[in-house]
Amino acid sequence: RVPTPAPTGAVPGGFGVSARARRLATRIRRVTPIPGLDPESLAAACEQALRDEVLFGALSSPLSEGEPLVAGRVGQVAVPQVLQLAETFSRPVCCRFERDSEVVELVVHGRELCFGRQENLPEVFRLGRFLVELGVLAGRNLSRAVEDARNRGCRLGDLLREDGVVSKDDLSKALSRQATELVFELLAWTQGSFAITVCDPIPTEIQEAGVSLPLTGVLLDGLRRQDEWGPTVDSSLPS
């Protein structure tokens, strides 16, 4: 709800409208056009919402327990806009995208992409592929490593590090490639749902993954690749 318009460039309490609030207002207008909405009123409302005491209350429990900050349909809000919105939060957030049984989760902190994981996507998006491409794991050994990880109830990357098969640096490179490819894949989605939730503190295993990618750069690379290769067909659509 937008409050009664304050004087141009000001919000109740005498605070000026910051550049950050104006950027957030611009993004909101792009994602959810509201006929007749005064841009200055929206910017003033954003400034009020971004004040520390308001933001602290907004991001405390129960949101920290998993209630979405923002949620919607991919068909109504494009993936790039969802991820750009995630960049505006001061605390780390998890962006979860679902399409039928497929799930992609991305952890974003500020302008950095910190982690990516998937469920039920094709094998080309699994970590093993990127380890093989980096040359740190032979293809013939991948199936055995996956089976060992399953039997021991641990993640593939953890098992390979514990066994001394891959270094921490190699694993970080593979996880970075995986996160990048997951963003590229999401850019092709034309349906599904998304939710942004607080992810604070960032789990230790994600911090140890060592992934730190400029999210805007990853998005631009993905959009360039789409332009070069032509429009990508959403694999969930009937042929």
N, C-alpha and C positions, 0 to 999 in steps of 0.2 A: 504494500500500500504506500503510495507516494503522499507525503505530508503536504499541508498547505504551502504553496510556493513561498520561499524566503526571498529576500532581495537578491538580485543577480550577483553571483560570486560569493554568497554568504550562506551560512547555515545557522539555525538557532544556537545561541550561546556565543555568537560573534566569531566562529571559526570560518576561515576562508576555505574555498573548495580547492583541494589539492589536485595535482596532475594525476595522481593514482586514482582518485575518485572519478575524474573525468574519463580516464581510460576504461574503468569498470562500467561507467554509465554508457559509454559508446558500445561496448561489447554487449551489454544487456539489450540495447536498442536493436542491435543486429540480430541477436538470437530471438528476442521476443518483441517484435514491433508493436507498439501501443498507439493507435490513432489518437492524435490530439495531445500527446504527452509533451510537455515543455521540457526540452533537454536540460535546462538549468535546474528545474525542480528535481529531475532525476539525479543529476550530479550532486545536488545538495543532500538528497536522501542517502546517496552512496557515501558521501563524506560523513554524515551522521552515523551511519552503520559501521564505518571503518574506524571510528574513534575507539581507543584502546579499551575503555571500560565497557562499551557496547560489544565490541568484538570478543572480548574475554568471556562475557556472559553467553554470547551466541555459540561459542565453540566449546563450552564446558559440557558436562553431562546433561542430557543423555546422548548428545551427538558423538561424544568420544566413545560411546558404547556401540556405535554402528549405525545410528540413524543418519540417513543421507543428508548432506548439505544441499545437494542438488540432484535431481533424478529426472529422467525423461526418456523419450524414444529417439533412437538414432535417425529414424526417418523424418523427424521434426527438427532436430538439431544435428548438424553435421559434426563428425568426429573432430576435425580441427578446432571447431568452436568450443567443444567440450574440453579439450586439452588446453586451449588458451585460457579458458575460464579457470581451470585447475591451477594455472600459474599465478592467479591473482590472490590466492590464499597464503597467509603468512606461515601457517603450519603445514607440515607434510600431509598429503592426502593420497588416497587410493582411488583410482578411477577404474571401476569395474564395468566391463561391457559383456553383455550376454546376447547370444543369438541361438535359439533352440538349445542344444546341449553344449554349445561352444562358449567358452569363457576366456576372456583376456583381462588381466589385471595389471595396471601400471601404477607405480608409486612415483609421485611428483612432489618435489620440494622446491618451492620458488620456481625458478626457470630451468631446473635440472630434472632430467628423467633418471630416477635412481634404481629402478628395477622393473622387470617385466616377467610375467608368467602366464601360462595358458593351460587350459583343460580341453581335451577332445578336439583339438585342431589337428590337421594332417601332420605326419611325422616330420616334414621338412621344417617345422617350427620348434622341434624339440632340441634340447641342449646338445645332444650327441652329434647332430649334424654339424654344428658350428665348431665343436672340438675336432671333428674329422677334417673340416675345411682348414682349420688352423694348423693341421699336421701334428697335433699333440696326441692324437689317438687314432690308431689304425682302424679302418672300417670293419675289419674282421674281428676286432676285439670289442666293438661297441655292443653287440648283442649280449655277449657274455657279461660285460660290465653292467648293462641294464638289468639283466637277470639277477646278478649278485646284489645290486642295490634293492631290488624288489624283495629278495629273500631276507636281507638284513634290515628291511624297513627304514631305509634312509634315502636321501636324495642322491642322484647320480654324481653331482659335483662334489658333495661331501665325501662320498666313497672314494672317488678318484684322488682327491687331495689326501685323504687319510692313508691311502695305499701308495702315495708318492708317484702316481701316474702323471698328474698334471700339477703345475705350480699355481700359486695364488694369482699371479699375473696372467697366466694363460686362461685360468677360469674366469677372471674378470673380463678379459677380452671376448671370450665366448658368450658370456652373459650379456655383454654390451651389444654384441651382434644380434643376439636373440631378441633383446628388448627393441632394437631398431627395426628388425623385421616384423615384429608384432605390431608396431605402429604402422608400418607400411601396409600390413594386412588389414588393419582396422580402417584405413583410408578407403578401402574398397567396399566396406559394409554400407548397405543402404537401408537396412532394417535391423531391429534388435532394441535392446534397452541399455541405459547407462545409469550409473549412480556414482557420486563423488562423496566419500566419507573421510573423516579425519583419520590419519594414520600416525599418531603421535603418542609415545615415541616410536620412531621407526624400529621395527624388530632387529635384533642383533644380527641375524643371518643376512638381512638385506644390507645392513651397514657393512658387513664383512664382504659382501659380494663385490664391492669396489666399483659399482656402476655409477658414472656421473657424466651424463650426456646433455648437451644443450638442447632442450626440447624443441625450441623454435627451429634450430638447424636440422633436427631429425625430420620435423614436419615439412620443411622446405625441400629437403632431399626426396622425401616420399612423393610430394606433389610434382616435383620435377620429373621423377621417374614415371609417374602416371602420364605426364604430358608427352614424354619420349616414347613410351610404349603404347600410348592410346588408352582409352577408357578401359578399366578393368571390370569384368563382369562379376557381380556378386554371386559367389558359388551357391548361395542358398536359394537363388531364384530358379524356378522351373525352366527347363530348356524347351 
